[in-house]
Amino acid sequence: MIVAADELDIIGRDGTLPWHVPEDLRRFRVLTEGHVVVAGRKTHESIVERLGRPLPNRTTVVVSATMTSTDRNVVVVGNVFDAMTTARRLEEERGGEEVFVIGGGQLYRSTVNVVDRIYLTRIDDKVDGDTRMPTGWLHGFTLVSADERDGFAFLTYERA
């Protein structure tokens, strides 16, 4: 799982990130490039709207009961279980070992109990938002690395 959250675990406002941290966007790209990512429909659509295309150099497995796609790097499945199974299979086929859940909130809530690692960018602020991570979402994880920056920190957690 890869996510950015403020001090109160807010992750979004009106379907977008409530901050702009270029270093976080670079970290996201570096970690996820060449891998399979799992996204909810709204998250995928917001990326396409912002970039004009799906995430480059990645295969995106989108969880949606209504969406379709003709893009060869986008696979649409109807539920979270099938998304995770499909993503792991596709990642294995390309010789990789890590699948990334990239949001949104509903997908994070549905997968937090099955992921082994969380890449968290902790924003040193309290922002106004309408989407947050579930209470206690980091329980069962151990902090394995921390890189403090000005205004945020890159934290990596692994399941204990």
TILOGU-835398 format. One record per residue (C-alpha): x, y, z; residue in one letter; residue number from 0. Coordinates in steps of 0.25 Angstrom, whole numbers. Example, Ala and Ser with C-alpha at 12.3 -4.5 7.8 and 13.67 -1.06 7.14 Angstrom:
! residues 2
      px      py      pz   residu   num
      49     -18      31        a     0
      55      -4      29        s     1
! end
This chain:
! residues 160
      px      py      pz   residu   num
       0       0       0        m     0
       5      14      -3        i     1
      -2      26       3        v     2
       0      40       8        a     3
      -8      45      20        a     4
      -8      57      30        d     5
      -6      56      45        e     6
     -21      52      46        l     7
     -20      42      35        d     8
     -28      50      25        i     9
     -24      46      11        i    10
     -33      53       2        g    11
     -43      65      -1        r    12
     -53      65     -12        d    13
     -46      54     -19        g    14
     -32      60     -19        t    15
     -20      61     -10        l    16
     -22      73      -1        p    17
      -7      77      -2        w    18
       4      77     -13        h    19
      17      71      -9        v    20
      26      69     -21        p    21
      35      59     -14        e    22
      23      50     -10        d    23
      19      50     -25        l    24
      34      46     -29        r    25
      34      35     -18        r    26
      21      29     -23        f    27
      26      29     -37        r    28
      40      23     -33        v    29
      33      12     -24        l    30
      22       8     -34        t    31
      28       9     -47        e    32
      30      -4     -54        g    33
      20     -11     -44        h    34
       5     -14     -44        v    35
      -4      -4     -36        v    36
     -18      -6     -31        v    37
     -27       6     -31        a    38
     -42       9     -29        g    39
     -50      15     -41        r    40
     -50      29     -36        k    41
     -35      29     -33        t    42
     -32      23     -47        h    43
     -41      33     -53        e    44
     -35      45     -45        s    45
     -21      40     -50        i    46
     -25      40     -65        v    47
     -32      53     -63        e    48
     -19      59     -58        r    49
      -9      52     -67        l    50
     -18      50     -79        g    51
     -15      35     -79        r    52
     -13      24     -69        p    53
      -1      23     -61        l    54
      11      21     -70        p    55
      20       9     -69        n    56
      11       2     -60        r    57
      -1      -8     -61        t    58
     -13      -2     -53        t    59
     -24     -12     -48        v    60
     -36      -4     -46        v    61
     -47      -9     -37        v    62
     -61      -5     -43        s    63
     -74     -12     -46        a    64
     -77      -1     -57        t    65
     -64       3     -64        m    66
     -58      -3     -76        t    67
     -45       0     -83        s    68
     -38      -3     -96        t    69
     -25       2     -91        d    70
     -15     -10     -91        r    71
      -9      -6     -78        n    72
     -22      -5     -70        v    73
     -30     -17     -65        v    74
     -44     -15     -59        v    75
     -49     -25     -49        v    76
     -62     -25     -41        g    77
     -57     -27     -27        n    78
     -45     -25     -18        v    79
     -42     -40     -17        f    80
     -41     -42     -32        d    81
     -33     -29     -33        a    82
     -23     -34     -23        m    83
     -22     -48     -29        t    84
     -21     -42     -43        t    85
     -10     -32     -39        a    86
      -2     -42     -32        r    87
      -2     -51     -44        r    88
       1     -40     -54        l    89
      13     -35     -45        e    90
      18     -50     -44        e    91
      17     -51     -59        e    92
      26     -38     -61        r    93
      36     -44     -51        g    94
      33     -34     -40        g    95
      29     -37     -25        e    96
      22     -24     -21        e    97
       8     -20     -24        v    98
       3      -6     -19        f    99
     -10      -2     -14        v   100
     -11      13     -18        i   101
     -25      17     -13        g   102
     -35      22     -11        g   103
     -41      22       3        g   104
     -51      10       1        q   105
     -40       2      -6        l   106
     -30       5       5        y   107
     -41       1      16        r   108
     -43     -12       8        s   109
     -29     -16       7        t   110
     -21     -11      19        v   111
     -23     -25      26        n   112
     -17     -32      14        v   113
      -5     -24      11        v   114
       9     -27      16        d   115
      16     -13      15        r   116
      11       1      15        i   117
      19      13       9        y   118
      13      25      16        l   119
      16      40      14        t   120
      12      46      27        r   121
       9      61      24        i   122
      13      69      36        d   123
       0      77      36        d   124
     -15      76      39        k   125
     -23      79      27        v   126
     -38      80      24        d   127
     -42      67      16        g   128
     -54      57      14        d   129
     -46      44      13        t   130
     -38      38      24        r   131
     -31      25      27        m   132
     -39      16      37        p   133
     -36      17      51        t   134
     -25       8      56        g   135
     -21       5      42        w   136
      -6       4      45        l   137
      -9      -6      57        h   138
      -1     -19      54        g   139
      10     -12      46        f   140
      24      -8      51        t   141
      31       4      46        l   142
      44      -1      39        v   143
      49      12      33        s   144
      47      27      34        a   145
      52      38      26        d   146
      49      52      32        e   147
      48      64      22        r   148
      43      78      24        d   149
      28      77      26        g   150
      26      62      24        f   151
      33      49      26        a   152
      34      36      17        f   153
      31      25      26        l   154
      31      10      23        t   155
      23       0      31        y   156
      23     -15      31        e   157
      13     -25      36        r   158
      18     -30      50        a   159
! end
